[in-house]
Amino acid sequence: MPVSAGWKLRVTTGTSAGKEYDLSPGSYLLGSGPMATIRIPDASIAERHVELDVQPTQVVVSDRSGRTGGVLVNGKPEVWYQAGPGDEVAIGIFRFQLVNAGLAAAKPAAANDWLDNQVDSASQRLKKLQPHWQVALVSGSLATLLLILLAATSNPIIAPITVLAASLVAPATIMTYLVEKYDKTGISLRTLALTFLFGGAIGFAVTIIAGSLAGAFLGGLLLIPVFAGVLEEPAKLIATAWRWRHPVYDRPMDGLILGAMSGFGFAVFETAGYFLTIMMLEGVGQGIMVVIIRSISAPFTHGVWSAIVCAAFWQSGRKLKTAIFDRRFQIAMGTAVGLHAMWNLGASVGAIGILFCLGSATLSWRAFRSRLKNNGYMT
C-alpha cells in the first residue's frame, strides 16, 4: 500500500512511539493545556509549548513555552526554525519527527544558473537567522537603498516610502523580538497592525485637540516642547483603548507590547512630519539626517515610554477611574512624561543636549527592561 503524501508528526519515543498526527496546512499548538490543538497532558510540557505552522514545503516551528531551551530541533535549542522532512523536534521528555513522503520522494530541480544559486544560498542563510534579525536585515537593506536613491536623486516621489521604510526598521525589529520572546497570549497581527496605526492617527489627533484646548486655557504653556509628554503620553495610551476590554489580552505584558506598538506608530507619523518640514525649509539632505537620527532613537523614546505607561495601566485593571488613583500608574506616567521632557530638553539646547538625550535614553531603557524582568508581567 503506497504511503500517502502530506505532513505528519511522528512520535519517536516512549510507549506512543510510531503514533502519527496528520498535519493539514494551517497552524497547530502543541502543549498540555486546554488551548492546545495537539494536547499531551504531561508535566514536562508547557500549556502552550510549541507552535507548528504547516506550509506546503516546510513546517515553521516556534517556541511558545517561555523556557530556555524549551524546544530542540535536531538537538539544538531553537526559538524559531523552518523545518523540513526528517527534522526531529524535542519538547520535554518527548521526541517527534516531521515526515512528508511526498517531499522526501521529490528530487530538487537542477540549478545551473549562477544567479539562482546565489539567491538560494542567501535565502538559506537568511532562514537560519532568528525572526527579528531577519526583519532587521531585510528592512534595513531596503531602507538603506531607498535613502541612497533619495540622496542621489532628490526625487520627492520616493520621499514618502523612503521615510516610512527607514522609520520602520527599528520598531519592526524590536516588536518582532518582543512578540517572539514575550508574547504568551498570542496577540494577533491584526491587533498589532491596527494599534500601530491608531498610535499614529488617534495619538496625533488627541494630542492636537488637547494641545489646542490647553493653549486656549493656559496661554500656550503646554505647547512648549519640554512639556510635550504631558499631552503625547496620555494620547498614545488612549490609542490602545480599543483593546482595554479585550478578555484575552489582560496581562501587563500584553499592555507593554501594545503600548510599544502604539508608541512606535506615533514615532513613525511624527518622523514623517519632521522630515516634510525640514525638507521644505532646509532641503532633502537635512531631512534625511532627521529620518536617520529619529529612526535609530525610536526604541529609546516613544515606543519605550508608551510601553511603560500601558503596562502599568494594564496592571491597574485597564480602567481609567482606578488607574488615575493607582500609585503604579501614577509613577509610570510621571516617569514617561519626565523622560520625555528630558529628551526634548536635550534636543533643544544644542551640543550639550546630547548628554540629556543619552541620559533619557539610558533611563528609559532601564525602566523598560525592569518591566520585562518583572515576574508580574511574565505570568
BALOBA-1460 file (C-alpha; in Angstrom, 3 decimals):
// residues 379
<rec num="1" residu="m" x="0.000" y="0.000" z="0.000"/>
<rec num="2" residu="p" x="1.581" y="3.354" z="-1.011"/>
<rec num="3" residu="v" x="2.457" y="5.881" z="1.712"/>
<rec num="4" residu="s" x="0.172" y="8.916" z="1.479"/>
<rec num="5" residu="a" x="1.810" y="12.307" z="0.922"/>
<rec num="6" residu="g" x="1.361" y="15.209" z="3.325"/>
<rec num="7" residu="w" x="2.851" y="16.334" z="6.614"/>
<rec num="8" residu="k" x="2.760" y="14.099" z="9.672"/>
<rec num="9" residu="l" x="4.163" y="14.481" z="13.171"/>
<rec num="10" residu="r" x="5.517" y="11.113" z="14.273"/>
<rec num="11" residu="v" x="6.229" y="10.218" z="17.919"/>
<rec num="12" residu="t" x="9.635" y="8.525" z="18.165"/>
<rec num="13" residu="t" x="9.996" y="7.864" z="21.905"/>
<rec num="14" residu="g" x="8.056" y="6.288" z="24.761"/>
<rec num="15" residu="t" x="5.084" y="3.969" z="24.685"/>
<rec num="16" residu="s" x="3.445" y="6.050" z="21.941"/>
<rec num="17" residu="a" x="6.396" y="5.635" z="19.553"/>
<rec num="18" residu="g" x="5.148" y="5.291" z="15.995"/>
<rec num="19" residu="k" x="1.939" y="7.261" z="16.553"/>
<rec num="20" residu="e" x="1.380" y="9.917" z="13.880"/>
<rec num="21" residu="y" x="-0.607" y="13.160" z="13.814"/>
<rec num="22" residu="d" x="-1.814" y="14.281" z="10.402"/>
<rec num="23" residu="l" x="-0.936" y="17.929" z="9.780"/>
<rec num="24" residu="s" x="-3.012" y="19.643" z="7.134"/>
<rec num="25" residu="p" x="-1.872" y="23.143" z="6.098"/>
<rec num="26" residu="g" x="-2.524" y="25.528" z="8.976"/>
<rec num="27" residu="s" x="-1.354" y="26.360" z="12.482"/>
<rec num="28" residu="y" x="-1.170" y="23.872" z="15.362"/>
<rec num="29" residu="l" x="-0.404" y="24.460" z="19.038"/>
<rec num="30" residu="l" x="1.185" y="21.537" z="20.847"/>
<rec num="31" residu="g" x="1.030" y="21.658" z="24.623"/>
<rec num="32" residu="s" x="-0.500" y="20.267" z="27.784"/>
<rec num="33" residu="g" x="-3.166" y="22.943" z="28.279"/>
<rec num="34" residu="p" x="-6.790" y="23.139" z="27.128"/>
<rec num="35" residu="m" x="-5.955" y="25.565" z="24.308"/>
<rec num="36" residu="a" x="-3.592" y="23.096" z="22.633"/>
<rec num="37" residu="t" x="-4.567" y="21.731" z="19.221"/>
<rec num="38" residu="i" x="-2.376" y="18.682" z="19.876"/>
<rec num="39" residu="r" x="-2.717" y="18.063" z="23.607"/>
<rec num="40" residu="i" x="-0.227" y="15.947" z="25.540"/>
<rec num="41" residu="p" x="-1.031" y="16.123" z="29.283"/>
<rec num="42" residu="d" x="2.465" y="15.669" z="30.647"/>
<rec num="43" residu="a" x="4.254" y="17.727" z="33.320"/>
<rec num="44" residu="s" x="7.339" y="18.151" z="31.133"/>
<rec num="45" residu="i" x="5.313" y="20.034" z="28.500"/>
<rec num="46" residu="a" x="4.110" y="23.612" z="28.956"/>
<rec num="47" residu="e" x="0.447" y="24.502" z="28.402"/>
<rec num="48" residu="r" x="1.461" y="26.304" z="25.188"/>
<rec num="49" residu="h" x="4.762" y="24.691" z="24.281"/>
<rec num="50" residu="v" x="5.372" y="24.805" z="20.551"/>
<rec num="51" residu="e" x="3.521" y="26.172" z="17.530"/>
<rec num="52" residu="l" x="3.679" y="24.380" z="14.175"/>
<rec num="53" residu="d" x="2.853" y="26.475" z="11.111"/>
<rec num="54" residu="v" x="2.316" y="23.834" z="8.427"/>
<rec num="55" residu="q" x="3.022" y="25.044" z="4.898"/>
<rec num="56" residu="p" x="3.212" y="23.095" z="1.623"/>
<rec num="57" residu="t" x="7.017" y="22.737" z="1.610"/>
<rec num="58" residu="q" x="8.009" y="23.336" z="5.227"/>
<rec num="59" residu="v" x="6.836" y="23.478" z="8.846"/>
<rec num="60" residu="v" x="7.764" y="26.567" z="10.844"/>
<rec num="61" residu="v" x="8.496" y="25.547" z="14.456"/>
<rec num="62" residu="s" x="8.091" y="28.357" z="17.055"/>
<rec num="63" residu="d" x="8.880" y="28.025" z="20.764"/>
<rec num="64" residu="r" x="5.939" y="29.296" z="22.850"/>
<rec num="65" residu="s" x="6.999" y="27.689" z="26.145"/>
<rec num="66" residu="g" x="8.818" y="30.669" z="27.639"/>
<rec num="67" residu="r" x="11.537" y="28.280" z="28.802"/>
<rec num="68" residu="t" x="15.223" y="28.499" z="27.992"/>
<rec num="69" residu="g" x="15.936" y="25.723" z="25.511"/>
<rec num="70" residu="g" x="12.277" y="24.735" z="25.589"/>
<rec num="71" residu="v" x="12.349" y="23.376" z="22.035"/>
<rec num="72" residu="l" x="15.175" y="21.407" z="20.449"/>
<rec num="73" residu="v" x="15.335" y="20.903" z="16.689"/>
<rec num="74" residu="n" x="17.851" y="18.264" z="15.634"/>
<rec num="75" residu="g" x="19.367" y="18.507" z="19.115"/>
<rec num="76" residu="k" x="19.855" y="22.303" z="19.165"/>
<rec num="77" residu="p" x="17.748" y="24.892" z="21.036"/>
<rec num="78" residu="e" x="15.639" y="26.879" z="18.592"/>
<rec num="79" residu="v" x="13.165" y="29.714" z="19.158"/>
<rec num="80" residu="w" x="12.063" y="29.731" z="15.511"/>
<rec num="81" residu="y" x="13.016" y="27.224" z="12.834"/>
<rec num="82" residu="q" x="11.931" y="26.358" z="9.291"/>
<rec num="83" residu="a" x="11.851" y="22.556" z="9.390"/>
<rec num="84" residu="g" x="11.678" y="20.022" z="6.592"/>
<rec num="85" residu="p" x="11.101" y="16.282" z="6.238"/>
<rec num="86" residu="g" x="13.210" y="14.256" z="8.655"/>
<rec num="87" residu="d" x="13.849" y="17.064" z="11.140"/>
<rec num="88" residu="e" x="13.474" y="15.997" z="14.769"/>
<rec num="89" residu="v" x="11.701" y="18.141" z="17.372"/>
<rec num="90" residu="a" x="12.144" y="17.515" z="21.113"/>
<rec num="91" residu="i" x="9.962" y="19.050" z="23.840"/>
<rec num="92" residu="g" x="10.006" y="17.917" z="27.436"/>
<rec num="93" residu="i" x="10.620" y="14.170" z="27.526"/>
<rec num="94" residu="f" x="9.063" y="13.638" z="24.097"/>
<rec num="95" residu="r" x="10.703" y="13.348" z="20.691"/>
<rec num="96" residu="f" x="8.957" y="13.815" z="17.351"/>
<rec num="97" residu="q" x="9.898" y="13.646" z="13.690"/>
<rec num="98" residu="l" x="8.369" y="15.617" z="10.842"/>
<rec num="99" residu="v" x="7.503" y="13.371" z="7.924"/>
<rec num="100" residu="n" x="6.320" y="14.159" z="4.406"/>
<rec num="101" residu="a" x="6.575" y="11.268" z="1.981"/>
<rec num="102" residu="g" x="5.714" y="13.465" z="-0.997"/>
<rec num="103" residu="l" x="8.550" y="15.903" z="-0.356"/>
<rec num="104" residu="a" x="11.000" y="13.194" z="0.614"/>
<rec num="105" residu="a" x="10.427" y="11.489" z="-2.740"/>
<rec num="106" residu="a" x="10.711" y="14.661" z="-4.790"/>
<rec num="107" residu="k" x="14.045" y="15.437" z="-6.448"/>
<rec num="108" residu="p" x="15.171" y="19.038" z="-6.492"/>
<rec num="109" residu="a" x="15.473" y="20.586" z="-9.913"/>
<rec num="110" residu="a" x="18.991" y="21.200" z="-11.149"/>
<rec num="111" residu="a" x="20.070" y="24.811" z="-10.733"/>
<rec num="112" residu="n" x="22.652" y="25.731" z="-13.343"/>
<rec num="113" residu="d" x="22.180" y="29.449" z="-13.253"/>
<rec num="114" residu="w" x="24.799" y="31.212" z="-11.102"/>
<rec num="115" residu="l" x="22.416" y="33.945" z="-10.009"/>
<rec num="116" residu="d" x="19.791" y="31.408" z="-8.924"/>
<rec num="117" residu="n" x="22.426" y="29.621" z="-6.842"/>
<rec num="118" residu="q" x="23.492" y="32.859" z="-5.156"/>
<rec num="119" residu="v" x="19.906" y="33.865" z="-4.389"/>
<rec num="120" residu="d" x="19.147" y="30.425" z="-2.992"/>
<rec num="121" residu="s" x="22.296" y="30.471" z="-0.866"/>
<rec num="122" residu="a" x="21.453" y="33.910" z="0.537"/>
<rec num="123" residu="s" x="17.895" y="32.775" z="1.210"/>
<rec num="124" residu="q" x="19.100" y="29.756" z="3.154"/>
<rec num="125" residu="r" x="21.449" y="31.888" z="5.270"/>
<rec num="126" residu="l" x="18.603" y="34.319" z="5.961"/>
<rec num="127" residu="k" x="16.328" y="31.475" z="7.095"/>
<rec num="128" residu="k" x="18.852" y="30.449" z="9.744"/>
<rec num="129" residu="l" x="18.572" y="33.830" z="11.470"/>
<rec num="130" residu="q" x="16.005" y="34.412" z="14.197"/>
<rec num="131" residu="p" x="12.920" y="36.321" z="13.011"/>
<rec num="132" residu="h" x="13.880" y="39.701" z="14.482"/>
<rec num="133" residu="w" x="17.289" y="39.567" z="12.794"/>
<rec num="134" residu="q" x="15.604" y="38.643" z="9.522"/>
<rec num="135" residu="v" x="13.341" y="41.691" z="9.880"/>
<rec num="136" residu="a" x="16.306" y="43.932" z="10.750"/>
<rec num="137" residu="l" x="18.375" y="42.738" z="7.791"/>
<rec num="138" residu="v" x="15.636" y="42.915" z="5.167"/>
<rec num="139" residu="s" x="14.037" y="46.180" z="6.308"/>
<rec num="140" residu="g" x="17.432" y="47.799" z="6.945"/>
<rec num="141" residu="s" x="18.694" y="46.881" z="3.473"/>
<rec num="142" residu="l" x="15.554" y="48.237" z="1.820"/>
<rec num="143" residu="a" x="15.674" y="51.460" z="3.844"/>
<rec num="144" residu="t" x="19.370" y="51.976" z="3.051"/>
<rec num="145" residu="l" x="18.736" y="51.515" z="-0.664"/>
<rec num="146" residu="l" x="15.865" y="54.000" z="-0.656"/>
<rec num="147" residu="l" x="17.845" y="56.555" z="1.374"/>
<rec num="148" residu="i" x="20.736" y="56.343" z="-1.103"/>
<rec num="149" residu="l" x="18.363" y="56.791" z="-4.040"/>
<rec num="150" residu="l" x="16.658" y="59.769" z="-2.385"/>
<rec num="151" residu="a" x="20.005" y="61.416" z="-1.567"/>
<rec num="152" residu="a" x="21.284" y="60.837" z="-5.098"/>
<rec num="153" residu="t" x="18.179" y="61.962" z="-6.976"/>
<rec num="154" residu="s" x="16.309" y="64.294" z="-4.549"/>
<rec num="155" residu="n" x="13.186" y="62.850" z="-6.177"/>
<rec num="156" residu="p" x="10.211" y="63.852" z="-3.990"/>
<rec num="157" residu="i" x="8.122" y="60.987" z="-5.371"/>
<rec num="158" residu="i" x="10.105" y="58.388" z="-3.406"/>
<rec num="159" residu="a" x="10.340" y="60.543" z="-0.262"/>
<rec num="160" residu="p" x="7.193" y="59.172" z="1.492"/>
<rec num="161" residu="i" x="8.059" y="55.489" z="1.047"/>
<rec num="162" residu="t" x="11.684" y="56.205" z="2.000"/>
<rec num="163" residu="v" x="10.660" y="57.879" z="5.261"/>
<rec num="164" residu="l" x="8.257" y="55.038" z="6.053"/>
<rec num="165" residu="a" x="10.823" y="52.312" z="5.294"/>
<rec num="166" residu="a" x="13.582" y="53.979" z="7.334"/>
<rec num="167" residu="s" x="11.286" y="54.773" z="10.262"/>
<rec num="168" residu="l" x="10.036" y="51.187" z="10.459"/>
<rec num="169" residu="v" x="13.399" y="49.389" z="10.735"/>
<rec num="170" residu="a" x="13.927" y="49.777" z="14.491"/>
<rec num="171" residu="p" x="10.242" y="49.471" z="15.527"/>
<rec num="172" residu="a" x="9.661" y="46.395" z="13.360"/>
<rec num="173" residu="t" x="12.789" y="44.693" z="14.697"/>
<rec num="174" residu="i" x="12.021" y="45.449" z="18.349"/>
<rec num="175" residu="m" x="8.362" y="44.447" z="18.031"/>
<rec num="176" residu="t" x="9.247" y="41.153" z="16.329"/>
<rec num="177" residu="y" x="11.633" y="40.395" z="19.189"/>
<rec num="178" residu="l" x="9.081" y="41.287" z="21.876"/>
<rec num="179" residu="v" x="6.325" y="39.194" z="20.306"/>
<rec num="180" residu="e" x="8.697" y="36.308" z="19.601"/>
<rec num="181" residu="k" x="10.092" y="36.169" z="23.158"/>
<rec num="182" residu="y" x="7.431" y="37.585" z="25.475"/>
<rec num="183" residu="d" x="4.027" y="37.172" z="23.849"/>
<rec num="184" residu="k" x="2.433" y="34.205" z="25.606"/>
<rec num="185" residu="t" x="-1.126" y="35.308" z="24.793"/>
<rec num="186" residu="g" x="-0.873" y="35.135" z="21.026"/>
<rec num="187" residu="i" x="-1.643" y="38.756" z="20.096"/>
<rec num="188" residu="s" x="-2.962" y="38.756" z="16.545"/>
<rec num="189" residu="l" x="-1.208" y="40.508" z="13.676"/>
<rec num="190" residu="r" x="-4.421" y="42.484" z="13.101"/>
<rec num="191" residu="t" x="-4.324" y="43.814" z="16.660"/>
<rec num="192" residu="l" x="-0.653" y="44.769" z="16.362"/>
<rec num="193" residu="a" x="-1.108" y="46.481" z="12.997"/>
<rec num="194" residu="l" x="-4.217" y="48.443" z="13.991"/>
<rec num="195" residu="t" x="-2.657" y="49.523" z="17.291"/>
<rec num="196" residu="f" x="0.344" y="50.809" z="15.319"/>
<rec num="197" residu="l" x="-1.944" y="52.820" z="13.019"/>
<rec num="198" residu="f" x="-4.083" y="54.069" z="15.911"/>
<rec num="199" residu="g" x="-0.944" y="55.112" z="17.784"/>
<rec num="200" residu="g" x="-0.106" y="57.413" z="14.896"/>
<rec num="201" residu="a" x="-3.545" y="58.589" z="13.821"/>
<rec num="202" residu="i" x="-5.500" y="58.706" z="17.100"/>
<rec num="203" residu="g" x="-2.401" y="59.643" z="19.078"/>
<rec num="204" residu="f" x="-1.823" y="62.697" z="16.924"/>
<rec num="205" residu="a" x="-5.499" y="63.641" z="16.813"/>
<rec num="206" residu="v" x="-5.802" y="63.531" z="20.607"/>
<rec num="207" residu="t" x="-2.537" y="65.439" z="21.015"/>
<rec num="208" residu="i" x="-3.617" y="68.224" z="18.651"/>
<rec num="209" residu="i" x="-7.080" y="68.547" z="20.206"/>
<rec num="210" residu="a" x="-5.710" y="68.513" z="23.756"/>
<rec num="211" residu="g" x="-2.979" y="70.945" z="22.730"/>
<rec num="212" residu="s" x="-5.500" y="73.381" z="21.269"/>
<rec num="213" residu="l" x="-7.606" y="73.272" z="24.419"/>
<rec num="214" residu="a" x="-4.549" y="73.629" z="26.642"/>
<rec num="215" residu="g" x="-3.324" y="76.536" z="24.554"/>
<rec num="216" residu="a" x="-6.664" y="78.317" z="24.895"/>
<rec num="217" residu="f" x="-6.830" y="77.932" z="28.679"/>
<rec num="218" residu="l" x="-3.151" y="78.062" z="29.683"/>
<rec num="219" residu="g" x="-1.766" y="80.539" z="27.195"/>
<rec num="220" residu="g" x="0.310" y="78.012" z="25.262"/>
<rec num="221" residu="l" x="2.447" y="76.805" z="28.192"/>
<rec num="222" residu="l" x="1.919" y="73.122" z="27.421"/>
<rec num="223" residu="l" x="2.817" y="73.713" z="23.781"/>
<rec num="224" residu="i" x="6.461" y="74.272" z="24.717"/>
<rec num="225" residu="p" x="8.396" y="71.143" z="23.535"/>
<rec num="226" residu="v" x="9.650" y="70.259" z="27.016"/>
<rec num="227" residu="f" x="6.024" y="69.732" z="28.109"/>
<rec num="228" residu="a" x="5.064" y="67.655" z="25.049"/>
<rec num="229" residu="g" x="4.908" y="64.458" z="27.091"/>
<rec num="230" residu="v" x="2.029" y="65.821" z="29.176"/>
<rec num="231" residu="l" x="-0.098" y="65.688" z="26.017"/>
<rec num="232" residu="e" x="1.502" y="62.898" z="23.998"/>
<rec num="233" residu="e" x="1.868" y="60.145" z="26.607"/>
<rec num="234" residu="p" x="-1.865" y="60.092" z="27.521"/>
<rec num="235" residu="a" x="-2.701" y="60.328" z="23.796"/>
<rec num="236" residu="k" x="-0.697" y="57.196" z="22.979"/>
<rec num="237" residu="l" x="-2.397" y="55.386" z="25.866"/>
<rec num="238" residu="i" x="-5.830" y="56.374" z="24.516"/>
<rec num="239" residu="a" x="-4.818" y="54.914" z="21.137"/>
<rec num="240" residu="t" x="-4.830" y="51.463" z="22.795"/>
<rec num="241" residu="a" x="-8.345" y="51.951" z="24.232"/>
<rec num="242" residu="w" x="-9.916" y="49.662" z="21.644"/>
<rec num="243" residu="r" x="-8.203" y="46.747" z="23.419"/>
<rec num="244" residu="w" x="-8.791" y="47.805" z="27.034"/>
<rec num="245" residu="r" x="-11.750" y="45.457" z="27.397"/>
<rec num="246" residu="h" x="-10.423" y="42.532" z="25.386"/>
<rec num="247" residu="p" x="-10.994" y="39.383" z="27.505"/>
<rec num="248" residu="v" x="-7.784" y="37.649" z="26.387"/>
<rec num="249" residu="y" x="-5.252" y="40.497" z="26.266"/>
<rec num="250" residu="d" x="-5.395" y="41.023" z="30.017"/>
<rec num="251" residu="r" x="-1.784" y="40.543" z="31.146"/>
<rec num="252" residu="p" x="0.510" y="43.518" z="31.880"/>
<rec num="253" residu="m" x="2.896" y="42.088" z="29.273"/>
<rec num="254" residu="d" x="0.096" y="42.413" z="26.689"/>
<rec num="255" residu="g" x="-0.227" y="46.058" z="27.676"/>
<rec num="256" residu="l" x="3.525" y="46.547" z="27.377"/>
<rec num="257" residu="i" x="3.577" y="45.097" z="23.839"/>
<rec num="258" residu="l" x="0.508" y="47.038" z="22.681"/>
<rec num="259" residu="g" x="1.832" y="50.223" z="24.273"/>
<rec num="260" residu="a" x="5.145" y="49.844" z="22.457"/>
<rec num="261" residu="m" x="3.274" y="49.324" z="19.188"/>
<rec num="262" residu="s" x="1.188" y="52.469" z="19.762"/>
<rec num="263" residu="g" x="4.314" y="54.453" z="20.594"/>
<rec num="264" residu="f" x="6.128" y="53.239" z="17.510"/>
<rec num="265" residu="g" x="3.169" y="54.239" z="15.340"/>
<rec num="266" residu="f" x="3.245" y="57.716" z="16.863"/>
<rec num="267" residu="a" x="7.014" y="57.939" z="16.290"/>
<rec num="268" residu="v" x="6.740" y="56.971" z="12.614"/>
<rec num="269" residu="f" x="3.991" y="59.521" z="11.952"/>
<rec num="270" residu="e" x="5.935" y="62.207" z="13.810"/>
<rec num="271" residu="t" x="9.124" y="61.442" z="11.873"/>
<rec num="272" residu="a" x="7.240" y="61.847" z="8.605"/>
<rec num="273" residu="g" x="6.034" y="65.271" z="9.736"/>
<rec num="274" residu="y" x="9.502" y="66.396" z="10.793"/>
<rec num="275" residu="f" x="11.005" y="65.167" z="7.511"/>
<rec num="276" residu="l" x="8.489" y="67.071" z="5.408"/>
<rec num="277" residu="t" x="9.034" y="70.265" z="7.408"/>
<rec num="278" residu="i" x="12.853" y="70.079" z="7.336"/>
<rec num="279" residu="m" x="12.914" y="69.088" z="3.663"/>
<rec num="280" residu="m" x="10.887" y="72.163" z="2.666"/>
<rec num="281" residu="l" x="12.964" y="74.517" z="4.824"/>
<rec num="282" residu="e" x="16.499" y="73.114" z="4.550"/>
<rec num="283" residu="g" x="16.493" y="70.587" z="1.717"/>
<rec num="284" residu="v" x="16.427" y="66.813" z="1.243"/>
<rec num="285" residu="g" x="19.854" y="66.223" z="2.817"/>
<rec num="286" residu="q" x="18.886" y="67.664" z="6.187"/>
<rec num="287" residu="g" x="15.563" y="65.832" z="6.030"/>
<rec num="288" residu="i" x="17.375" y="62.528" z="5.536"/>
<rec num="289" residu="m" x="19.578" y="63.223" z="8.577"/>
<rec num="290" residu="v" x="16.458" y="63.801" z="10.677"/>
<rec num="291" residu="v" x="14.977" y="60.491" z="9.477"/>
<rec num="292" residu="i" x="18.154" y="58.548" z="10.273"/>
<rec num="293" residu="i" x="18.572" y="60.039" z="13.756"/>
<rec num="294" residu="r" x="14.930" y="59.580" z="14.697"/>
<rec num="295" residu="s" x="14.810" y="56.057" z="13.277"/>
<rec num="296" residu="i" x="17.783" y="54.982" z="15.387"/>
<rec num="297" residu="s" x="16.394" y="56.611" z="18.535"/>
<rec num="298" residu="a" x="12.873" y="55.156" z="18.162"/>
<rec num="299" residu="p" x="13.409" y="52.180" z="20.525"/>
<rec num="300" residu="f" x="14.513" y="54.531" z="23.303"/>
<rec num="301" residu="t" x="11.761" y="57.145" z="23.045"/>
<rec num="302" residu="h" x="8.088" y="56.924" z="22.131"/>
<rec num="303" residu="g" x="7.881" y="53.139" z="21.997"/>
<rec num="304" residu="v" x="9.538" y="52.614" z="25.386"/>
<rec num="305" residu="w" x="7.632" y="55.417" z="27.130"/>
<rec num="306" residu="s" x="4.256" y="54.146" z="25.901"/>
<rec num="307" residu="a" x="5.165" y="50.582" z="26.847"/>
<rec num="308" residu="i" x="5.914" y="51.670" z="30.427"/>
<rec num="309" residu="v" x="2.627" y="53.580" z="30.730"/>
<rec num="310" residu="c" x="0.425" y="50.910" z="29.160"/>
<rec num="311" residu="a" x="1.982" y="48.071" z="31.160"/>
<rec num="312" residu="a" x="1.124" y="49.936" z="34.377"/>
<rec num="313" residu="f" x="-2.359" y="50.736" z="33.071"/>
<rec num="314" residu="w" x="-2.987" y="47.042" z="32.377"/>
<rec num="315" residu="q" x="-1.621" y="46.218" z="35.821"/>
<rec num="316" residu="s" x="-4.103" y="48.716" z="37.304"/>
<rec num="317" residu="g" x="-7.062" y="46.867" z="35.805"/>
<rec num="318" residu="r" x="-7.414" y="48.678" z="32.448"/>
<rec num="319" residu="k" x="-9.857" y="51.235" z="33.866"/>
<rec num="320" residu="l" x="-9.182" y="54.980" z="33.881"/>
<rec num="321" residu="k" x="-11.183" y="55.539" z="37.069"/>
<rec num="322" residu="t" x="-8.985" y="53.143" z="39.027"/>
<rec num="323" residu="a" x="-5.717" y="53.784" z="37.194"/>
<rec num="324" residu="i" x="-5.529" y="57.507" z="37.981"/>
<rec num="325" residu="f" x="-5.586" y="56.659" z="41.696"/>
<rec num="326" residu="d" x="-3.204" y="53.707" z="41.378"/>
<rec num="327" residu="r" x="0.305" y="54.571" z="42.530"/>
<rec num="328" residu="r" x="1.878" y="52.203" z="39.991"/>
<rec num="329" residu="f" x="0.184" y="54.001" z="37.111"/>
<rec num="330" residu="q" x="0.974" y="57.421" z="38.545"/>
<rec num="331" residu="i" x="4.669" y="56.540" z="38.811"/>
<rec num="332" residu="a" x="4.717" y="55.085" z="35.296"/>
<rec num="333" residu="m" x="3.032" y="58.121" z="33.742"/>
<rec num="334" residu="g" x="5.265" y="60.501" z="35.706"/>
<rec num="335" residu="t" x="8.347" y="58.545" z="34.603"/>
<rec num="336" residu="a" x="7.328" y="58.628" z="30.935"/>
<rec num="337" residu="v" x="6.458" y="62.342" z="30.978"/>
<rec num="338" residu="g" x="9.689" y="63.176" z="32.822"/>
<rec num="339" residu="l" x="11.893" y="61.170" z="30.470"/>
<rec num="340" residu="h" x="10.041" y="62.671" z="27.509"/>
<rec num="341" residu="a" x="10.762" y="66.166" z="28.862"/>
<rec num="342" residu="m" x="14.417" y="65.293" z="29.416"/>
<rec num="343" residu="w" x="14.739" y="64.077" z="25.816"/>
<rec num="344" residu="n" x="13.059" y="67.153" z="24.333"/>
<rec num="345" residu="l" x="15.164" y="69.443" z="26.501"/>
<rec num="346" residu="g" x="18.298" y="67.768" z="25.209"/>
<rec num="347" residu="a" x="17.120" y="68.121" z="21.621"/>
<rec num="348" residu="s" x="16.536" y="71.851" z="22.151"/>
<rec num="349" residu="v" x="19.781" y="73.082" z="23.738"/>
<rec num="350" residu="g" x="22.440" y="72.219" z="21.171"/>
<rec num="351" residu="a" x="25.578" y="70.091" z="21.561"/>
<rec num="352" residu="i" x="25.390" y="69.781" z="25.342"/>
<rec num="353" residu="g" x="21.869" y="68.443" z="24.893"/>
<rec num="354" residu="i" x="23.323" y="65.149" z="23.667"/>
<rec num="355" residu="l" x="24.026" y="64.328" z="27.311"/>
<rec num="356" residu="f" x="20.369" y="64.887" z="28.192"/>
<rec num="357" residu="c" x="19.246" y="62.672" z="25.294"/>
<rec num="358" residu="l" x="21.682" y="59.903" z="26.236"/>
<rec num="359" residu="g" x="20.595" y="60.129" z="29.850"/>
<rec num="360" residu="s" x="16.929" y="59.951" z="28.887"/>
<rec num="361" residu="a" x="17.564" y="57.006" z="26.559"/>
<rec num="362" residu="t" x="19.530" y="55.100" z="29.218"/>
<rec num="363" residu="l" x="16.972" y="55.642" z="31.960"/>
<rec num="364" residu="s" x="14.098" y="54.829" z="29.591"/>
<rec num="365" residu="w" x="15.669" y="51.552" z="28.532"/>
<rec num="366" residu="r" x="16.446" y="50.574" z="32.128"/>
<rec num="367" residu="a" x="12.835" y="51.242" z="33.175"/>
<rec num="368" residu="f" x="11.604" y="49.232" z="30.205"/>
<rec num="369" residu="r" x="13.951" y="46.328" z="30.919"/>
<rec num="370" residu="s" x="12.901" y="46.222" z="34.570"/>
<rec num="371" residu="r" x="9.352" y="45.559" z="33.436"/>
<rec num="372" residu="l" x="10.449" y="42.780" z="31.118"/>
<rec num="373" residu="k" x="12.257" y="41.124" z="34.023"/>
<rec num="374" residu="n" x="9.373" y="41.616" z="36.464"/>
<rec num="375" residu="n" x="7.700" y="38.265" z="37.084"/>
<rec num="376" residu="g" x="4.377" y="40.020" z="37.449"/>
<rec num="377" residu="y" x="4.499" y="40.847" z="33.772"/>
<rec num="378" residu="m" x="5.555" y="37.374" z="32.682"/>
<rec num="379" residu="t" x="2.790" y="35.237" z="34.199"/>
